């Protein structure tokens, strides 16, 4: 069963700076990619309409952006943003 899961949902190694927030975001990004792949396959085979596909992808994108913001990825921790 593990081999099947690894085949269907492969995880790439992470090569960036090792910080907990980077590892979490990397996992979120890989899950996003896998779900987009699944939605694309369902759309290509006529199982999802273009509208349904778009809405699902839009929702996934918003979730990924929210996780990036919450984890502080790409932000300078020493900046003086008090505004």
C-alpha positions in Angstrom: 0.0 0.0 0.0 2.9 2.4 0.7 4.4 1.9 -2.7 1.0 2.7 -4.3 0.7 5.9 -2.2 4.3 6.9 -3.1 3.5 6.3 -6.8 0.2 8.3 -6.7 1.4 11.1 -4.4 5.2 11.4 -4.7 7.0 13.9 -2.5 10.1 15.7 -3.8 13.0 16.4 -1.4 13.3 19.9 0.0 16.6 21.6 -0.8 16.0 25.1 0.6 16.9 26.6 4.0 15.7 24.2 6.7 13.2 26.1 8.8 9.9 24.7 10.1 7.8 27.2 8.2 9.7 26.4 4.9 9.1 22.7 5.4 5.4 23.2 6.1 5.0 25.5 3.1 6.8 23.0 0.9 4.4 20.3 1.9 1.5 22.6 1.3 2.9 23.5 -2.2 3.3 19.8 -3.1 -0.3 19.0 -2.0 -1.5 22.0 -4.0 0.4 20.6 -7.1 -1.1 17.1 -6.6 -4.6 18.5 -6.3 -4.3 20.7 -9.4 -3.1 17.6 -11.3 -6.1 15.7 -10.1 -8.5 18.5 -11.0 -6.9 18.8 -14.5 -7.3 15.1 -15.1 -10.9 15.2 -14.1 -11.6 18.1 -16.3 -9.7 16.5 -19.3 -11.8 13.4 -18.9 -15.1 15.3 -18.8 -15.8 14.6 -15.1 -15.7 18.3 -14.1 -17.0 21.3 -16.0 -14.7 24.3 -16.7 -16.5 26.3 -14.0 -16.2 23.6 -11.4 -12.5 23.2 -12.2 -11.9 26.9 -12.1 -13.6 27.3 -8.7 -11.8 24.4 -7.1 -8.4 25.7 -8.4 -9.3 29.2 -7.2 -10.1 27.9 -3.8 -6.9 25.9 -3.6 -4.9 29.0 -4.7 -6.5 31.1 -2.0 -5.6 28.4 0.6 -2.0 28.3 -0.5 -1.7 32.1 -0.4 -3.2 32.2 3.1 -0.7 29.5 4.3 2.2 31.5 2.8 1.1 34.6 4.5 0.4 32.9 7.9 3.8 31.2 7.8 5.6 34.4 6.9 7.3 33.0 3.8 9.1 35.7 1.8 8.8 38.3 4.5 11.8 40.0 6.1 11.5 39.3 9.8 13.5 42.4 10.7 11.5 44.9 8.7 9.8 47.7 10.5 6.2 47.3 9.2 4.1 49.0 11.9 1.7 50.6 9.5 
